[in-house]
Amino acid sequence: MAQPTPLMPHATATWLVDNTGLSFEQIAEFCGLHILEVQAMADDLAGSKYTGRDPVHAGELTQEEIARGEADASYELKMQKAPVEVTRTKGPRYTPVSKRQDKPDGIAWILRSHPEISDAQISKLIGTTRNTITAIRERTHWNIQNIQPKDPVTLGLCSQRELDAVVAKAAKRAGIEATTETAEGDNRSDKEKLIEELRAEREAAAKAANEAAQEAEAEAWLEAKRAAEAGENG
């Protein structure tokens, strides 16, 4: 089983390059990187400059383990304590700073295009507060004059799959409520209503065709009669 890599591999590799005598191969192996990446860091050729992260302070390595590696270039460093994976289970959705100014536009689009979606769903999908949603809906938002409804997927605030899932869930709930509201009135399903409408259209078309045929037949009979009378008079 492969050993875990540091929580921040590139930053850890940068620190090891700058603060130890470990070989590039050892650092690359421990951090799960390609040796050429480590070489680029050492030569300051890396496209991004990383701030070094001390793996000793983080508990991922000990000074003794580093010393063993420095004494033997073939020694493979052992992770002392695997980093704890950080997961988000609650709280608002995180949105990059560069995208936060687009949130009002995305909220306005959802309110206009999918009014069946609840404020709670919008809040979770976009990562906003109900107060903001209410302000945009009631047009009391401080920047309401500059808010333009825009698709949140296009803005990068959520994925198409996430939006589709929310829309489907909201539509299903709205459909159930609609069925409940009409239970005391018209109990026909949408399919039954559609079939009835199509049947009525077909009957109307058949009736119109029949009337047209009768008119044509009567007109032909009159023409024949006129022709016969004209022949007799001639």
Residue, then its C-alpha position, 0 to 999 in steps of 0.5 A: m500500500a502506497q504511503p500518503t503524501p503531505l497535505m501540501p506536496h509542492a510547498t513541502a517539497t520547496w521547504l525540503v529543498d531549501n532546508t535539507g540535504l535530501s536528494f531530489e529523488q527522495i523529496a520527489e518520492f516523499c511528496g508524490l511529485h516528479i523529480l523534474e518538478v523538484q529540480a525546477m523548484a531548486d533551480d527557481l524555474a517553477g511557474s508558481k513560487y510556493t511558500g515552504r511548508d515545514p513537514v516537521h512542524a506539521g508532524e509529517l516528518t521528524q528531524e531524525e527521519i530527515a537525518r537518516g535520509e541525508a546520510d543515505a541517498s537511497y533511504e526512503l523517507k517514512m511519513q510519521k503522521a498522515p495528514v487529516e483530510v479536511t471535509r466540509t459537511k455543513g455551512p455555506r458553499y464556498t465561492p472564490v472571491s473573484k466569483r462572489q460579485d456574480k452571486p446576485d446576478g445568479i440569484a436574480w436568474i434563478l428567481r426569474s427562471h425557476p420561482e419554484i426553487s425555495d430560498a433554502q435551495i438557492s442558499k445552498l446552491i449558490g452559497t448565499t444568505r436568505n436575507t440576500i435572496t429576499a432583498i433581490r426578490e423585493r428589489t431592496h438590494w443595495n446594488i439592485q440597479n446593477i444586478q442583471p439575471k445571468d445563468p449561475v452555471t455560466l457564471g461558474l457559481c454551480s455546475q449544470r448537474e447541481l442546478d438540474a438536480v435542484v430544479a428537478k427536486a423543486a419541480k417535483r415538490a411543486g407538482i405534488e402540491a399542484t395535484t393536492e390543490t386540484a384534488e377537489g376539482d378536476n381529477r384528470s391527469d395531464k396525460e388524460k387532459l392531453i388525450e382529450e384535447l387531441r381527440a377534440e382536435r381530431e373530431a373538429a378536423a374530421k367535421a370540417a373535412n366532412e362539411a367541406a366534402q358536402e359543400a363540394e358535392a353540392e356545388a358539383w351537383l348544381e353545376a351538373k344541373r345547370a349544364a343539363e338545363a342549358g343543354e335542354n334549352g339549347 
